[in-house]
Amino acid sequence: MPEDLLDPDLRPTVLEESTFQERLDRWVDVMNTCEQFLLAGLRREIGPDGDLDAAYRQWYEQQMEEHDRTMIHLLEQLNRRLGSGG
């Protein structure tokens, strides 16, 4: 998405002069934060005594099934558009 379409408050704040390592560290921080949100959401669903590892495995399995369905659909569309018979 072009930057001029983003709300200024939502634009990434990576400074041009930041190093690769600083950018990588920032990305890792974002990924860790996302994981914490995911785990908190799962914990909310299963309650304080639920099995968080099992809930995560189930969530991940569902995500991968959805991903596989999406990839199959995209490949079918590509195959159809290329006119290939199989």
MARKE-518571 format. One record per residue: residue in one letter; x, y, z of N, C-alpha, C in turn. Coordinates in pm, whole numbers, padded with zeros to 5 digits, always signed. Example, Ala and Ser with C-alpha at 12.3 -4.5 7.8 and 13.67 -1.06 7.14 Angstrom:
# MARKE-518571
A+01319-00569+00780+01230-00450+00780+01320-00330+00780 S+01285-00225+00708+01367-00106+00714+01290+00003+00787 
//
This chain:
# MARKE-518571
M+00086-00117+00000+00000+00000+00000+00090+00123+00000 P+00064+00216-00088+00146+00338-00090+00135+00413+00042 E+00249+00467+00085+00252+00536+00214+00156+00654+00221 D+00133+00721+00108+00047+00838+00112-00099+00802+00141 L-00134+00671+00133-00270+00629+00165-00286+00591+00311 L-00176+00580+00383-00182+00542+00523-00207+00663+00612 D-00285+00641+00714-00303+00744+00817-00165+00772+00876 P-00125+00898+00889+00008+00929+00942+00037+00864+01077 D-00066+00846+01159-00046+00785+01290-00018+00635+01279 L-00051+00575+01164-00032+00431+01147+00092+00397+01065 R+00160+00497+01016+00279+00471+00936+00391+00413+01021 P+00468+00323+00962+00583+00270+01036+00677+00383+01074 T+00741+00368+01189+00829+00473+01237+00976+00434+01226 V+01008+00347+01131+01147+00308+01112+01223+00427+01054 L+01327+00466+01123+01406+00579+01076+01499+00534+00964 E+01513+00617+00865+01599+00584+00752+01742+00553+00794 E+01789+00617+00899+01928+00597+00941+01945+00477+01034 S+01835+00404+01062+01849+00288+01149+01924+00176+01078 T+01995+00099+01156+02075-00009+01100+01987-00130+01072 F+02041-00223+00997+01970-00348+00970+01936-00418+01101 Q+02032-00423+01193+02008-00491+01320+01897-00423+01399 E+01893-00291+01398+01787-00219+01469+01651-00249+01407 R+01646-00256+01275+01520-00288+01207+01478-00432+01236 L+01574-00521+01235+01546-00661+01266+01496-00675+01410 D+01561-00607+01502+01519-00610+01642+01376-00559+01657 R+01343-00456+01585+01208-00399+01591+01106-00500+01537 W+01142-00566+01428+01053-00667+01371+01030-00781+01470 V+01137-00827+01533+01125-00934+01633+01035-00888+01747 D+01049-00765+01792+00962-00713+01898+00815-00716+01855 V+00787-00679+01730+00650-00681+01680+00597-00824+01676 M+00678-00918+01629+00636-01058+01624+00609-01112+01765 N+00694-01078+01860+00673-01122+01998+00545-01063+02057 T+00519-00937+02026+00396-00873+02073+00273-00941+02014 C+00279-00972+01884+00167-01042+01819+00142-01178+01884 E+00250-01248+01914+00238-01378+01980+00171-01364+02116 Q+00208-01261+02190+00148-01240+02322-00001-01209+02310 F-00042-01133+02208-00184-01108+02186-00257-01238+02152 L-00197-01320+02067-00257-01448+02031-00275-01536+02155 L-00168-01550+02232-00176-01634+02351-00277-01580+02452 A-00285-01449+02466-00383-01390+02557-00525-01419+02509 G-00547-01411+02377-00679-01442+02323-00717-01588+02344 L-00620-01676+02322-00646-01818+02346-00674-01844+02494 R-00596-01781+02580-00616-01798+02724-00756-01751+02763 R-00800-01642+02706-00935-01591+02736-01041-01694+02694 E-01018-01759+02580-01115-01857+02531-01118-01984+02617 I-01002-02029+02663-00997-02157+02733-01005-02143+02884 G-00990-02023+02933-00996-02001+03077-00863-02029+03145 P-00854-01994+03272-00727-02003+03344-00677-02147+03363 D-00767-02244+03358-00726-02383+03381-00714-02463+03252 G-00738-02399+03137-00731-02469+03010-00588-02499+02967 D-00574-02590+02873-00444-02631+02821-00404-02537+02707 L-00317-02441+02738-00277-02341+02640-00202-02404+02523 D-00117-02502+02549-00044-02567+02441-00140-02637+02344 A-00239-02705+02398-00338-02773+02312-00419-02672+02233 A-00457-02562+02298-00533-02458+02228-00450-02398+02115 Y-00322-02378+02141-00235-02323+02036-00222-02422+01922 R-00202-02550+01951-00192-02651+01844-00318-02654+01760 Q-00434-02647+01825-00560-02647+01751-00571-02522+01663 W-00537-02407+01719-00542-02282+01642-00449-02292+01521 Y-00328-02342+01544-00230-02352+01436-00278-02448+01328 E-00335-02561+01367-00387-02656+01270-00496-02593+01185 Q-00585-02518+01248-00690-02449+01174-00632-02347+01076 Q-00530-02273+01120-00466-02175+01033-00403-02241+00912 M-00337-02353+00934-00270-02424+00824-00371-02485+00727 E-00483-02535+00779-00588-02586+00691-00644-02474+00604 E-00666-02359+00664-00715-02244+00588-00612-02199+00485 H-00486-02197+00524-00378-02161+00432-00374-02258+00315 D-00384-02387+00344-00381-02487+00237-00498-02468+00141 R-00617-02443+00196-00734-02420+00109-00712-02297+00021 T-00656-02193+00079-00629-02071+00002-00528-02098-00109 M-00421-02169-00077-00318-02198-00178-00373-02286-00289 I-00454-02385-00253-00515-02471-00355-00605-02389-00445 H-00685-02301-00387-00773-02215-00466-00692-02127-00561 L-00585-02067-00510-00502-01981-00595-00437-02060-00708 L-00391-02180-00679-00331-02263-00784-00434-02306-00887 E-00555-02336-00842-00662-02370-00936-00693-02252-01026 Q-00699-02131-00969-00723-02011-01048-00611-01988-01149 L-00487-02003-01105-00374-01986-01194-00378-02088-01306 N-00406-02211-01272-00414-02318-01370-00523-02287-01473 R-00637-02242-01424-00749-02208-01514-00713-02092-01607 R-00648-01990-01550-00612-01872-01630-00504-01901-01732 L-00416-01995-01699-00312-02031-01794-00364-02126-01901 G-00486-02176-01880-00546-02262-01979-00492-02403-01979 S-00429-02440-01872-00371-02573-01862-00480-02672-01825 G-00472-02787-01886-00571-02890-01859-00535-02978-01741 G-00424-02954-01677-00392-03035-01561-00249-03059-01557 
//
